[in-house]
Amino acid sequence: MIQAEEFVEAARNLGFGWYTGVPCSFLTPFINYVINDVQLKYISAANEGDAVAIAAGAAIAGKPAVVMMQNSGLGNAVNPLTSLTYIFRIPLLLICTLRGDVYDGLRLRDLQDEPQHELMGQITEKLLQTMTIPWEFFPTDAAEIESVLQRATDYMQQERRPYALIMRKGAIAPHALTRSSIPERENSNSAHLQQSFFRDRKEQRISRSEALTGIVELTNPENTVVIATTGYTGRELFASKDSANHLYMVGSMGCASSMGLGLSLARPDLKVVVIDGDGAALMRMGNFATIGTYGGANLTHILLDNEVHDSTGAQATVSAGISFAKIAQACGYGVTLAGDDPTLLDTLFTADANTRPKFAHLKIRPGTLEKLPRPNLTPEAVLQRFMNHIGSNWQLLTPNS
């Protein structure tokens, strides 16, 4: 058993100052120590997949990040671990607990656990191996910490991909919580602006391409970055205007807003615009609450809603009856706009949200461009160009530097 301080301070010496995740009782002392330290950043994510994406946003801002979760939630993180951090090559330190622990194929006699952890306890190590994420057990002796972190950081520096530590029960001594992890904010209505912009007929709605062109015209590439969700949105943004300040998501559906949140928090000097889709937003709607709680005025979240999964055959989503703007308002966004008139974009970019993020729900018509191209750069190349544009360099420190 080690003290939480021993690991966290050793990790801090290597540059790790950003933490996000979903709690597990095994992690409680560790999370408490991080929350108690005002010099460290802890983001409480709605789910494990969002936590991975939030940490990825911090990492591409040049901030080494740690993701913490229970192994029963590891399945929720499979998508961004395989289609975001893997293909874009984003290094993260993953700490995953081992509920339902087994030893040499036999359940540990002195470990009592809930039945829902039985199978995941048996397959956690295999699941990480299948995702090509190297792992080792979290250190239980202070003398092991430096070597464990050295192996992890060496791999992350060389391969620029996640490395996992599996934490068994009792690895960390108790540590009391002395402050809240949730930031104090003004009343959510203090900076709120809500307007609706509707035209008469659905046929009059603009296309996705027209909306993207309008967004690009309203952004300054010198101080603004644009993250486009997977599918036709990223591809049409590329076709409309390829730029170094654009990041085209591929896979990791629903994670664009989480990654945008992480980036906006780690780089408050940047304006971050996230372009979402209705299917993607529905898939990970819990991140609306996380953005409303932690996000700042430098984050703008735009949802282009054509009421279908366009890139997979135009199957209908359930968005026709959903008021995303009201959801965003209830979650704490400072500005929430809704409608099918493109002038709402002008209002969005000129509105003052005080210290809170802004949101617009713009209805568009289905369909895409003929012969829609795909980006001619690999995801890794797109990300590297993006990081160069914002002056970001993911670099761990050397011990005692």
C-alpha positions, 0 to 999 in steps of 0.5 A: 500500500502506498500513499496517494501523495507518493504517486501523484507527486511523482507523476507531477514531477513528470508533468501530469497535472490533469486528471479526469474520470469516473469514480471507483471506491478503489480510487477514492484516496487517489481522487481525493488527493487530486481534488484537494490540490488546487494546483491540479485539475480534476474533471468529473466526467459523465462516463468513461468514454467522455473522460478519455476524450476530455483527457485527449483534449488536454493532451493535444493542448500539451498537458499530460493527462491521467484518466481514472475509471473502474474496470466495469466502465472500461467497455464504455471507453473502448470506442475512443480508446480504439478510434480516437487515441489510437488512430490520432496517436494521443498518449494518456495514462490510464488507471483502471481498477480491478473489480472482480479480481482473479488470481491464476484463474481463481477468485481471490478468497479474501475479496468480496465483490458484487456479481456484476464485476465477475466477468470484467474482472476476468477479462480486464487484462485481455481487453487492454491487450486486445486494444494493444494498450500495454499495462502493468499493475499499479504500484503497491510499494513506494519503491516501485513508483519511479520505475512504473512511471518511467516505463509508462512515460517511455512508452507514451513518449515513443509510441504516443499512445495510452499506457494502462495501470491496473489498480487492485483493491487496497493499493492506496491508503485512505485520504480524506476529501477537504474540498469540492471537485465542482467549481462554484459558479454564478446562478445559471440564469445570470448570463443566459440568452435564449432566442429562436430563429425559425423559418416556415418550411423544412425545405427552406433549411440550409445544407450542412455545407452552407452551415459549415461555410458560414461557421468558417467565415465567422471564425478567425483561424489565428485564435480559433480552432474548429473540431468537427464531429465524425461522418459527413461533418468532418468531411464536408468541413475539409471539402469546404475549406481545409485549414490547419486550425481544423480537426476532423474527427473520425470514429469516436462518435459523440466525443467531439464535445468532450475533446473540445471541453478538454482543449478549451480548459487546457488552453483558455487563450484559444476559442474552441468551436465544436461542430456536433451532429444530432446523432452524435450529441444524442449518443453522449448527451451526458457531456452537456452537463459536464460542459455546463459545469466546467466549460468557459466562455471560450467554448462554443458548441454548435449542433447541426441537426438534420434528424438523420444518421446521414452518413450511414444511410439516412436512418432517422434519429429521435432529434425531431422532438428534442429541444437541445437548447433547453437541455443546454440551458438546463445544464448551465450553458450561458447562451442557448439558441435554436432554429433553422434560420442561419442568422442564429450563427451571427447571433451566437458568435457575437453574444456575450456568455459571460464566463459560460459556454455558448450553444446553438441548435441549428436545423439543417436539411439532410444530404451531402455533396456529390463526390464528397472527398475524404481528408487526404491527410491521415488522422495523425498528420491532421492532429500534428498539423493542428498542434503545430498551429496552436503551438502545442507540444506534448512533452513529459518532463524529465525527473527532477527537472 
